[in-house]
Amino acid sequence: MPVFNKLNIMNKEIITIIGSGYVGTTFGALLAAAGIKTYLVDLDEKKIETLKSGKSYFFEPYLDEFIKKGMDSGLLYPTMSYEEAFKDSTIAFSCVGTPDLPDGNVNLAYIYAAAEEATRNAKNDIIYVQKSTVPVGTGRSVLEKMKEIRSDIDITYISNPEFLREGSAMFDTMYPDRVVVGGDDKSSVERIIKIYEHVLEFSKTFNSLEDKYGSAFSTTSITETKYFETTIPSAELIKVSANAFLALKISFANSIATLSDKSGANVAEVMDGIGADKRIGRSFLYPGLGYGGGCFPKDVAGLQKSFENAGLTNPILDAAVEVNSNMPAYVLNKVKQELGELSDKNILLLGLAFKSGTSDCRKSPAIKLANLLVENGANISAFDPQVDREELKHEKLSESVNILAEVDEIPSVDIVIIATEWPEFKSLNWKNFKDNVSSGVIIDARNILNKKEIEKLGYKYLGVGI
Ligand code: UDX
């Protein structure tokens, strides 16, 4: 690890992170590695014990290295005690989960519980920073609640949403493309910005991150960080609108893909063509099975609820959700067109995670597709490089799906479907595989293979819009 000289300004800030999920652990480990005393509070003993041993309880490239660095430097304090953390903290970052409720509203129970515990234990003049994604308007009501709980201390509330992606959480936290800080008190906003500037200076002392984890960590993709000082509601709305807009882009690409299938156009060429327009951009225009994960589905539903609660509608978002939820069925139909009735057909599904680079299966469209195939009578074997049964405990994947430990083990099947965009699937030895696939068809529901090359091997190739 490169040597980093602490900036004096940081000696006066002591930070508590509440919640050791993707956001909290990554940010906390980086702060401590950058020389700032940081408490990481979580009520889950197992998570805290794992962190104390110098590693994370979930996989994220580079995270373990930073946790170890934080622990070795004596500046990272994982703890279950709010009292211990808050006795000398000047700033707290709330990074707790915001699961969705069945009606689409966001469950804010952890947001309020964390704020309450923090308030009871905080010193005077604490700056309470909300990093969790919350519906617009939440900040104002959390602050009111905090003031009700304690009127003897001054509390400043800041909204500072997080934009990291799973699989590149460390990189995104080190080199954010933007930092949004919403608050009413200018000097507190400036103190938060100073922390980010400090962390960025530290991050810039790394120049070989790409060596180990490939293109997701390419330092050539670092852009200059932009800082936005806004009101609290604006900051809240920036976060959910950004995710909703990206969801719109994906659904738009998926819609065009369905027309490409009918018209003989190649959707990848179409997206290259439109994405070259700087006003549009190429990113998030990759069609396939649709979006999943812990953020997009929940944030879009939460934003729709905010519209509804405000007596408004947002039909564009409704359409994006509908397009997205239809994609697994769209791919199912492709399978049916190739195999006819699916009862007793043997299918190999490659991928279960909601995207590559993660073991996360929350709202994974791959799982939705697997269940649709099972409902239609097919026998499914599935393989994912990072996902095992334990990971699927909370997901509703049909018990009848046979999870393979290795892809070499595949028995003879009737068709192969790629459901997650793992690079590993590109480099499979498709040539050797050919005789195992009775129909000779590969359905590439993530458009990751090269159609021409696969066809040269004698397969029939079907992508989404290709
Ligand atoms: C997202 C946002 O990108 C991030 O800024 C926010 O903080 C959290 O939510 P994440 O859920 O980790 O991050 O994954 P992301 O890489 O954005 O992908 C989301 C889903 O969209 C995945 O299922 C992915 O497969 C799908 N996707 C993405 C597409 O289908 N097509 C695309 O072009 C891009």
Boltz pocket constraint, residues with backbone or C-beta under 6 A from the ligand:
constraints:
  - pocket:
      binder: B
      contacts: [[A, 162], [A, 163], [A, 164], [A, 165], [A, 166], [A, 167], [A, 243], [A, 246], [A, 250], [A, 283], [A, 284], [A, 285], [A, 286], [A, 287], [A, 288], [A, 289], [A, 290], [A, 291], [A, 292], [A, 293], [A, 294], [A, 295], [A, 296], [A, 354], [A, 355], [A, 356]]
      max_distance: 6.0
